[in-house]
Amino acid sequence: MLESPNGTQRDMAHQWLVSRKQNAAAPDLKRMVFNGKAATARMHALCVLDGLGEVTAEEVLAALSDSHPGVRRHAIRIGEAFVNETPEIGSKLLSMVNDPDAQVQMQLAYSLGEWNSPEAGVALAQLALQHDRDAYLRTAVLSSVGAHLDSFTIALFQELNGKQPPAESFNALVAMAVAENNQETLKYIYDVAAKRTAGKSFEPWQFQAISTLLQSLGRRNLSLPQFYQKSSPQLQQTLDQIKPLFAAARTLAADESASVQQRQRVVPMLGRGFAHRDEDLELLSDLLSPRNSRELQSAAVVALTQFGNQQTPEILLSRWKSFGPVLRTDVLNALLSRSAWSQSVLTALEQKTILPAEIDASSRQLLLSSKDNQVRKQAEQLLASSLNSDRVKVVEEYSKVLELKGNAEAGHQIFVKRCSVCHQLNQEGKPIGPDLSALTDKSQRALITAILDPNRAIENKYVSYLAVTVNGLTFNGLLAGESGESITLIQNDGKTKTLLRHDLEELLSTGKSLMPEGLEKDMTLQDLADVIAYLNATELPRKTFKGNEPAVVEAEALRGDYFLTPQLAEIYGQTLKYENKYKNLGYWQSENDRAVWTMDVPKSGKYDVYLEYACPQGVAGN
């Protein structure tokens, strides 16, 4: 039966042999591994032998050389139990690094972690260099590197021979070495990173290597000087050798003749070395000057935030008047990321350094929902003139919009400026908040309420969360994903932030929408009327399919029933489609998917509604 072309029959035979413990079939199964005509038969035979506990290294070696990648892939998996006892299997795995099949290479990457040999690290390094841009294969490689960190590192840099290491794999390598406090690996990495050819400048990757180390240490709440004190004498010698890189970074960051990209690359190193912190602080302050590009200014804001100096709020706020809207948002996000710095924003509001109107809606909401009672109360007082907390009253005040005629073209411009940060419509903007093309109630009053009172009706998936790390950093956003080890937030600027659970001090639901209250402070009555006109002018085009011919549905003559069949529906949305083969509507997967029927109902009445639907048993949540 394992030779059958019918997959169901093969699976049932496989199940029967294993569940009934038919070990007597082992000789025939072994012959099938070597001589089976169909690849599926050879694969099943190998896996049944494994399930029966009858597989040996001989069958694994044969399957590793099979002509079909599916057989080779399972042979690698099953070979994990033999690789440490059978040198021939290890040698064969090494030869499969260049296997033409991606699934085989992925399984190889997973399984090499089970081989207790430095050669496994060498093979993993080769795979890492081949597949750094493939997120899945790269992840498979990194899942096995932990047990082979030293051999992997040595092989990786020997293969590179002075060239730039692959960014993603290198970042993960340093993070793992720091997390495990593997000082031998770190010494090897930074012995290479510190080398400079006589008469030549440092390579870009060398600066990036230092920034990666600083980021990894920062996640462990360690500065470089603190890490230096805890290091072995051998690693301290290596860390002494990277000091010239900090001096070179300082010079390059101040060099106005260098490109923005060159300067931006080294800014994260400023203020985080062994010395010259005051000099670096002054340089970062200078980089905030409007004479520098916004990209360089933003890099300086991030560096000052990571610097964590008590002078940071003063430096950032002293240049507030010269910052554009985008940079002001960066500065506010930085200052509100630490509870100790939030007070500086309130002080600036008191001193009129910052005007209430200059605090964007998201920052207002963060201040007004602060866990610090003093900060929250002071913010309520200072922003009282800027924010009416009675949302119902605000909605009523803005009902004057109903009397205005909106301009859809002007509304489009306002949408791009104000709304596209979190909403997408007509391929413009970021799909963080609800899909606006899926709105079913576009009446002016409904839209006014949704815009000005976003918390009146909110879906759970759009409730924002506040994450506070053990380092005192605060992040606000939608909870986009959770795993056993981390959470992922989508912040209001569209960027994602992944936080390890062991770095979290608290994770709290704010009970509020990520869409902030107080947007009326950023829009006039006419602006709101224009945005509403734009939303109402935007309609998804109806999709067309063979066999789908929308028509008015009339009552069945005998009993007066209405049959809303897929053939008569108007179909809209990203993924919903009419499947002519089954005469059904399938692929209900997108928020803006909908089917619309037009019915001729001559008089009102009471109706029972019956839905016919189907869902495969294997679908999650069924």
C-alpha positions, 0 to 999 in steps of 0.5 A: 500500500505504501507504493500506492499513488493514492495519498490517503491509502499511503497515509492509512497504511503508514498509520496502521503499520506504526500504530499496530507495531508491525515490526515484522515488516521491517525487512521489506521496509528496508528494501523499499528505502533502497529500491522503492520505485516511487519517492513517496514510497521510499519516504514513507518506508523510512518514516515508518521504520523510524516510527517502529524504532527499526531504522538504522544508520544504513537506511539513513545514509541511503536516503540522504543520497536519494534523488528526491528532495523530500526523501533527503529532507526526512533523512536529515531529520531522522539522522539527528539520532545517529549523527553523533555516533556515525561519522559517515552521516556527519560527512554526508551532512557537510556535503549537503550544504549546497543542496539545490532544494531550499527545504532540504537546506532548511532542515539541514540548518535545523538538524545541525544543531544536534551534531556535537561537532565543531564541523556543524558550526562550519556548515552553519556559517556557510549556510548563513552566508548563503541565506542571510536575506532569506528570513526563514533559512536565516532563522533556521540557522540561528536556531542551531548556532547556540551550541556552536557559537565559537566554531560558527564565529571562526568559520564565518569570519574565515569565509568572509576574509575581511569582507563585511559580514551579513548584517542580520546574522551578525547582529544575532550572533553578537546578541547571542554572545552577549546574552550568554556572556560568551567572552571568547566569541566576543573577543574573536569578533572584535579582534577582527572588527578592530583591525585597520589596514595601515593608512586606510579608514575603518570600513562601514561594517566595523562601525556597525559592529560596534553599534550592534555591540552597544545595542546588545549591551543596552538590552542587558541594561549594561553600558560599555564601561560597565561591561568592560569592568566585568570582562576577562583581561583577554576581552579587556585587551580586545575592547581597548583595541576598539577605542580608535573606532570611537575616535574615528566615529566622533571625527566622522560625525562632525565632518560636514563634508562627509555624506549624510549616510556616513555620518548617520551610521556613526551617530549611535556610537556617540556618548557610549564609549569609554571617554569624551562623553561631554564632548559627544554630548556637545556634538550631538547637540550640534547635530540637532541644528537645522543646518543638518538633514532631518535624518541626521537630526533624528539620529541625534535624537535617538542617540541622546535618548540612548545616552540617557544623560540628565541633560538630554531633556534640556538639550532637546527642548532648547532647540524646540523652536527650530524643529519641524513637525516630524522632528518634534514628534520624535522629540516628544516620543523620546521625552515621554519614553522615560517617566523621569523625563516626562516632567520636562515636557510639563515644565516646558509647557509651563514656561511656554517653551512648548505651546499646548497646540504644539503637543500632538494628539498622541502625546497628549493622550500619553500624558493624560493617561500617565501612571504618575498621578502628579504628571497626569494631574499637571497635564490635565491642568496645562492642557485643559485649554487644549483638550475638552475631555467631554467627548459627547460635548465635543461631538455636539459642538462639531455637529455644525459640520453637517451644515457645511459642504465638504470638498473631497479634493481638499479632504484627500490632502487632509487625509494624507497629512493627518489620517494616513499615519494610521489608516489606509485608503486607495493604497495610501497610508499605513494599515494600522487602524481599521480599513476605511474602505470597509466602513458600512456607515458613512453618514456624516454624524457617524463619521464625526463621532468616530473621528472625535470620540474614537473610544465610544465604540472600539474593537479589542484589536484596536485597543492600545497597550502600554509596555514598560521595560525594566530599563524604564522605557515606555512604549505605546501601541497596538498589540500585534503579536504575542509569543512565549518569549516576546510581544510586538507592538505597532506604534502610532508611527507605523513602526513595530517594536518587539520586546522580550518578555523578560525585559517587560516590567508591565504590560497594561491595556489602556482601554482606549483606542490607539487613535487619540482623542482631541483630533479636533485641535488639529482640524477646523470645522471645514477640514472635518467636512472635507475629510468626510466628503473624501471618505464618502467619495471613495468607494471600492469597485465592484469585483466581477466573476464568471457566473456572478451577475448581480440583480435585484432579489425578489420574493419567491412567489409561493411563500414570499421567501428571499434567496440571497444567492452568491450569483446575485451578490455584488462582491467587494473587498480585497480577497472575497471572490465568487467560486463558480465551481462551487457556486459560493462566496469564498476567501472571506479573509480581509476586513473590507470583504463584503457581499451586497444584495439589493432586495425588492421588499414592497412592505415591511415585515418580520423575517427569519434569517438562515445562513448556509456556510461551511468551514474545513475542520482543520481551520484554526478556531473552527 
